[in-house]
Each structure stands twice: as structure tokens, then as C-alpha cells.
């Protein structure tokens, strides 16, 4: 019975070598493998080896505590393999999610450690022996130029193909990073726009509520003043009038009820009370 093929992901060898070069901590390696797996799972949602996740969720996936995770992320950021941007959901006051983007080393792979491999030595030996033409008796062997040139040509073509593949991969990586940054910029602008509109709406509601409260307070003050006999008495004393000229006395009827005004006149001293009654009698049409 045939088994289904197992799903495998690739781990960037240059990144692992760089981690090994700058400390080779177990926590950093564990975090890098977890980040590679998350980038593979979120390839369709976030292009460019990027994804969004909380630190509290990422830490147990990498088998680390949150403080250790923060130190490992800081180490990867320091050696240029990772960039972390803090994000927050609309309506939240604090940042609760991080936007992670993986960056791979740009330098070409060094194959110098494969020079001493047994298969490479055997291949070089076979090519070297095949490139020598058997010579006549007593003469030194002559190299066959066509046989010697063919491996060199194939090697040059292979190098050119590898360089072109690396340039294409670098261009695709730059394109993925630009797309991820553009998507993040649009998302950030959308959130900022929503927050700005929400602030404007709250400011308008507060201004309207303040105006309504001020209007109600003024209405209540005016209503209370219309029946306040004491303030009416004080207003009569401040008014400018005499027995024949009403002056500003009749204007008090705009702020006080007539019953309140008459009661206040009754509380005045006799001289002032007589003066007010004489003014009302002589200007009766103004106090109707």
C-alpha cells in the first residue's frame, strides 16, 4: 500500500549559516524554523515571506517564553534576517499584533567546501585523463583542444545560468517585499482614516452636548430669575428713572414677571416705593 507524499518546507541554508556565524543560539534557531513554517503557511495571504501574529501565540509555537522570544527576535533583527513592525486592531489602545518579514542573505553560496569531495575528485580525474590524446612512441602526449574546451564551456554556461537565477530570485524577493510593504501601508492608512473619522464624530457629539447643556442652564437661570423678588429689588435700585421718565425701569418687565415686579415694589422703602408708583402712574402705557 503506497503512502501519500509527505509535505516538506525548505529552510534557507545561508540564513542558518548566518545564525551559526553570529552566536548559533538554540532559541534563535528554533524561532527561525518556526518563522519559516509560518511564512510558508501564510504565503497566499501575505506575500514576500511575511505574516501577522501575536507574541503570546508565537512563543509557545517556537517552544520559548515571551521574554526569550523578544530577545531572539531582537537578535535576528540585529543580523538583518528579520524585520518586526508593531500593529494594533482598530479601536484598541495598545499594540497587540506584530508584522514579521523574513529577509534572506544576498551573497552567493560558497561551494569551496565541496572541492575535496570524493566524487568531484573522481570527475576531475576522469576529465583530465580523457583530455589527453595518446601520442606516438617516443613523443609526449598532446592535449585535445576540443575535449578540453567543452567542460570549460559547460562550466561558463552553468555559472551564467546560476547568476541569472540568482538575479531573478533577488528581483522576485524585492517585488514580494514591495507588495508586502504596500499592503501594510494601505492597511495603516485605512486604520488611521477610521480613527480620524471616529475622533471627529466624538468631537461633534461633545460640542453638541455642551451647547445643549449651556442652553438648558441659561433657560433654567432665566426661569428662576423671573420669580426672584430679591434680584428684582436690586434691579429696581440699579435702574435709572424718575417720576416722569420711566428710563430703564420698564425694561425690567422683560426679565421678571409682573407679579414679581409688584411684590418687589412693595418691599422697597417708602420713598423708593412712592417714586416707582409715581413713575408707573405717569407712564402707565409703558407698564401695561
Backbone torsions as a table, in degrees:
resi	resn	phi	psi	omega
1	UNK	NA	122.1	-176.3
2	UNK	-78.4	141.9	178.4
3	UNK	-92.7	151.3	177.2
4	UNK	-70.4	144.7	180.0
5	UNK	-62.8	139.2	-178.8
6	UNK	-80.7	141.5	178.5
7	UNK	-79.6	128.3	-179.4
8	UNK	-126.5	147.6	172.5
9	UNK	-116.2	156.2	-178.9
10	UNK	-100.5	138.9	175.9
11	UNK	-105.4	127.6	-176.2
12	UNK	-64.1	121.6	-175.6
13	UNK	-70.1	-38.6	179.3
14	UNK	-64.3	-36.3	177.6
15	UNK	-64.7	-42.2	178.6
16	UNK	-63.6	-40.3	178.0
17	UNK	-64.3	-37.1	179.0
18	UNK	-69.2	-38.7	175.8
19	UNK	-62.9	-41.4	178.1
20	UNK	-64.6	-35.5	-179.0
21	UNK	-68.6	-34.6	-176.0
22	UNK	-105.5	45.9	170.2
23	UNK	121.0	-38.0	177.3
24	UNK	56.0	44.4	178.1
25	UNK	-73.2	143.2	180.0
26	UNK	-63.9	-39.4	-179.7
27	UNK	-64.6	-36.9	180.0
28	UNK	-68.5	-42.8	178.6
29	UNK	-64.8	-42.3	178.5
30	UNK	-61.8	-42.5	178.7
31	UNK	-65.1	-40.0	-178.7
32	UNK	-63.6	-43.0	178.6
33	UNK	-62.2	-41.3	177.5
34	UNK	-63.8	-40.7	178.6
35	UNK	-64.8	-39.8	176.8
36	UNK	-61.6	-42.0	179.8
37	UNK	-65.1	-42.4	179.2
38	UNK	-66.7	-38.1	177.5
39	UNK	-64.5	-36.3	177.1
40	UNK	-66.4	-41.0	-178.7
41	UNK	-70.4	-30.5	-176.7
42	UNK	-102.8	21.7	-176.5
43	UNK	-63.2	-34.6	-178.5
44	UNK	-78.7	-32.1	-176.4
45	UNK	-83.2	-42.1	-179.2
46	UNK	-125.6	104.7	179.1
47	UNK	-71.1	163.0	175.4
48	UNK	80.2	34.1	178.2
49	UNK	55.5	48.2	-178.1
50	UNK	-128.1	158.2	176.4
51	UNK	-166.8	166.6	-179.6
52	UNK	-121.0	131.8	-179.6
53	UNK	-160.2	152.8	175.9
54	UNK	-79.6	150.9	176.9
55	UNK	-65.1	-36.1	-179.3
56	UNK	-65.9	-25.8	178.1
57	UNK	-88.9	-33.3	-178.7
58	UNK	-72.2	-36.3	-175.2
59	UNK	-58.5	-51.5	179.5
60	UNK	-66.5	-28.4	178.0
61	UNK	-64.8	-34.8	178.6
62	UNK	-90.0	-0.6	-178.8
63	UNK	70.8	32.0	-176.7
64	UNK	-126.2	161.6	170.1
65	UNK	-83.1	165.8	-177.9
66	UNK	-64.2	-43.7	177.3
67	UNK	-61.7	-40.9	177.7
68	UNK	-65.0	-38.1	177.4
69	UNK	-61.0	-42.4	179.7
70	UNK	-63.2	-41.2	178.9
71	UNK	-66.6	-39.7	179.3
72	UNK	-65.8	-41.9	177.2
73	UNK	-62.1	-41.3	178.7
74	UNK	-63.0	-36.6	178.5
75	UNK	-66.4	-44.8	179.5
76	UNK	-65.1	-37.2	177.2
77	UNK	-65.8	-38.5	-178.6
78	UNK	-64.8	-33.9	-179.8
79	UNK	-94.1	6.1	171.6
80	UNK	84.9	13.9	-179.7
81	UNK	-94.9	-8.7	-173.3
82	UNK	-150.3	144.5	170.3
83	UNK	-128.7	137.1	-176.0
84	UNK	-125.6	128.1	176.0
85	UNK	-122.7	131.8	-178.3
86	UNK	-81.1	137.3	179.6
87	UNK	-133.6	163.0	176.0
88	UNK	-143.9	152.7	-179.8
89	UNK	-74.1	154.5	176.2
90	UNK	-60.2	131.7	179.3
91	UNK	92.7	-10.1	-179.5
92	UNK	-91.6	142.6	-178.6
93	UNK	-83.8	-25.0	-177.2
94	UNK	-121.6	160.6	179.4
95	UNK	-74.9	129.4	-178.1
96	UNK	-127.9	-0.9	178.1
97	UNK	-137.1	151.2	177.6
98	UNK	-118.9	143.5	177.1
99	UNK	-103.3	108.0	-176.1
100	UNK	-97.8	138.4	175.2
101	UNK	-134.2	126.1	179.8
102	UNK	-86.9	140.9	176.9
103	UNK	-125.6	132.0	-177.7
104	UNK	-104.3	150.2	179.1
105	UNK	-60.4	145.3	-176.7
106	UNK	-91.9	-21.5	-172.9
107	UNK	-68.1	149.7	-179.8
108	UNK	-68.9	158.3	179.9
109	UNK	-73.9	134.6	178.6
110	UNK	-90.4	116.4	-179.8
111	UNK	-98.0	16.6	-177.1
112	UNK	-66.3	-25.1	-178.7
113	UNK	-74.9	-5.1	179.1
114	UNK	-99.2	-0.6	-176.0
115	UNK	-64.7	-33.3	-175.0
116	UNK	-92.0	7.8	179.6
117	UNK	-66.2	144.9	-174.7
118	UNK	-62.1	-40.9	-177.8
119	UNK	-66.1	-34.9	177.9
120	UNK	-67.6	-41.3	178.9
121	UNK	-63.5	-42.4	179.3
122	UNK	-63.7	-39.3	-179.9
123	UNK	-66.2	-43.0	178.0
124	UNK	-62.6	-37.2	-179.0
125	UNK	-67.6	-41.7	179.5
126	UNK	-65.7	-42.1	178.8
127	UNK	-66.1	-37.0	179.9
128	UNK	-66.2	-41.2	179.7
129	UNK	-69.7	-35.1	-178.2
130	UNK	-73.2	-21.9	-177.0
131	UNK	-83.1	-1.4	-179.4
132	UNK	-101.0	125.4	179.4
133	UNK	-87.5	133.3	177.7
134	UNK	-61.0	134.0	-175.8
135	UNK	-101.7	159.2	175.5
136	UNK	-62.4	166.3	-179.5
137	UNK	-60.0	133.8	177.0
138	UNK	81.5	-0.5	-179.0
139	UNK	-113.5	153.9	179.5
140	UNK	-79.2	145.4	-178.8
141	UNK	-65.4	145.9	-179.8
142	UNK	-110.1	136.1	177.4
143	UNK	-73.0	140.3	176.5
144	UNK	-84.1	115.5	-175.0
145	UNK	-63.3	-39.9	-177.4
146	UNK	-65.2	-41.2	-179.9
147	UNK	-69.5	-38.2	179.3
148	UNK	-69.0	-33.6	-175.5
149	UNK	-76.3	-29.2	-175.1
150	UNK	-64.1	-48.8	176.9
151	UNK	-60.5	-38.0	179.1
152	UNK	-63.7	-39.2	178.9
153	UNK	-65.9	-43.8	179.1
154	UNK	-63.1	-38.2	179.2
155	UNK	-63.8	-43.0	178.7
156	UNK	-63.0	-43.0	179.1
157	UNK	-64.0	-38.4	178.8
158	UNK	-64.4	-42.3	178.9
159	UNK	-63.0	-42.7	178.9
160	UNK	-63.7	-40.8	179.5
161	UNK	-65.4	-40.0	178.2
162	UNK	-64.9	-40.3	179.0
163	UNK	-64.4	-42.0	178.9
164	UNK	-64.9	-39.9	178.7
165	UNK	-64.5	-39.9	178.3
166	UNK	-64.9	-42.1	178.2
167	UNK	-63.2	-41.3	178.5
168	UNK	-64.2	-43.0	178.9
169	UNK	-63.7	-40.2	178.4
170	UNK	-64.5	-39.8	178.4
171	UNK	-65.1	-41.8	178.1
172	UNK	-64.8	-38.5	178.4
173	UNK	-64.5	-42.9	177.1
174	UNK	-62.3	-40.0	179.1
175	UNK	-64.4	-41.1	178.9
176	UNK	-64.7	-40.7	178.8
177	UNK	-65.2	-41.1	178.3
178	UNK	-64.2	-40.5	178.6
179	UNK	-65.0	-40.4	178.8
180	UNK	-65.3	-42.5	179.1
181	UNK	-65.6	-38.5	178.5
182	UNK	-65.2	-43.1	178.3
183	UNK	-63.1	-40.2	178.6
184	UNK	-65.9	-39.4	178.8
185	UNK	-63.3	-43.8	178.6
186	UNK	-63.3	-41.3	179.4
187	UNK	-64.2	-41.5	180.0
188	UNK	-66.3	-40.1	178.0
189	UNK	-64.7	-38.7	179.4
190	UNK	-64.1	-43.9	179.6
191	UNK	-63.9	-43.5	179.5
192	UNK	-63.5	-38.2	178.0
193	UNK	-64.2	-44.2	178.1
194	UNK	-62.2	-42.7	179.2
195	UNK	-65.3	-39.1	178.9
196	UNK	-65.2	-43.3	177.7
197	UNK	-64.0	-38.0	178.3
198	UNK	-65.1	-40.6	177.9
199	UNK	-64.0	-40.7	178.1
200	UNK	-64.2	-41.1	-180.0
201	UNK	-64.1	-43.2	178.7
202	UNK	-65.1	-37.8	179.1
203	UNK	-65.9	-40.9	178.5
204	UNK	-65.4	-41.9	178.6
205	UNK	-63.5	-40.4	179.0
206	UNK	-65.6	-42.4	179.2
207	UNK	-63.0	-42.2	178.5
208	UNK	-64.4	-41.9	178.9
209	UNK	-64.3	-39.7	177.9
210	UNK	-64.4	-41.7	178.6
211	UNK	-64.2	-42.2	178.4
212	UNK	-63.4	-42.2	179.5
213	UNK	-64.1	-40.9	179.1
214	UNK	-65.2	-40.3	179.3
215	UNK	-65.7	-42.4	178.2
216	UNK	-64.8	-38.5	178.3
217	UNK	-65.1	-40.5	178.6
218	UNK	-66.0	-41.3	177.1
219	UNK	-62.1	-42.5	179.1
220	UNK	-64.9	-39.4	179.1
221	UNK	-64.9	-43.4	179.3
222	UNK	-64.2	-42.0	179.9
223	UNK	-63.4	-41.5	178.7
224	UNK	-67.5	-35.3	-177.6
225	UNK	-70.6	-30.7	-177.1
226	UNK	-63.9	-23.8	-179.7
227	UNK	-112.5	12.7	-178.7
228	UNK	-90.9	104.9	-177.4
229	UNK	-68.6	-39.8	-177.8
230	UNK	-60.8	-47.9	179.1
231	UNK	-66.5	-30.2	177.6
232	UNK	-66.7	-41.1	176.7
233	UNK	-59.6	-45.0	179.2
234	UNK	-63.5	-38.6	179.5
235	UNK	-65.7	-35.9	177.6
236	UNK	-64.2	-40.6	178.5
237	UNK	-64.5	-32.8	-179.6
238	UNK	-80.7	-19.1	-175.9
239	UNK	-69.2	149.5	178.4
240	UNK	-104.3	114.1	-178.3
241	UNK	-164.2	170.0	170.7
242	UNK	-144.1	-170.1	-174.1
243	UNK	-66.2	-25.5	-174.8
244	UNK	-110.0	-17.6	-178.6
245	UNK	-120.5	118.2	-177.4
246	UNK	-67.5	-23.5	178.7
247	UNK	53.2	-123.6	179.0
248	UNK	-101.0	7.7	-177.3
249	UNK	-68.2	-41.1	-177.7
250	UNK	-67.8	-19.3	-179.7
251	UNK	-70.0	-15.7	179.3
252	UNK	-68.7	-22.7	179.4
253	UNK	-66.4	-15.4	176.5
254	UNK	-76.4	-24.3	-177.6
255	UNK	-106.5	-18.0	-176.6
256	UNK	-127.8	149.7	174.0
257	UNK	-67.3	155.4	-179.0
258	UNK	-65.5	-36.4	178.1
259	UNK	-65.1	-39.6	177.2
260	UNK	-65.0	-40.7	179.5
261	UNK	-63.1	-45.2	-179.6
262	UNK	-64.8	-39.2	179.1
263	UNK	-65.6	-38.8	177.8
264	UNK	-65.1	-37.4	177.9
265	UNK	-63.4	-38.0	179.0
266	UNK	-67.1	-22.3	-179.6
267	UNK	-89.5	-4.7	-179.6
268	UNK	-74.9	162.7	172.9
269	UNK	-64.4	157.0	-174.7
270	UNK	-55.7	-44.5	-178.6
271	UNK	-61.4	-47.2	-178.9
272	UNK	-67.7	-38.7	-179.8
273	UNK	-64.3	-42.1	178.3
274	UNK	-64.8	-37.2	179.4
275	UNK	-64.4	-42.0	179.6
276	UNK	-66.3	-42.4	-178.4
277	UNK	-66.5	-38.3	177.8
278	UNK	-64.3	-39.5	178.5
279	UNK	-64.4	-41.6	179.6
280	UNK	-65.3	-40.4	-178.6
281	UNK	-66.3	-42.4	-178.5
282	UNK	-76.0	-21.5	179.2
283	UNK	-124.2	48.2	-173.3
284	UNK	-59.7	-35.1	-178.1
285	UNK	-65.1	-24.5	-179.9
286	UNK	-83.5	-19.5	-176.6
287	UNK	-107.1	15.2	179.0
288	UNK	-71.5	NA	NA
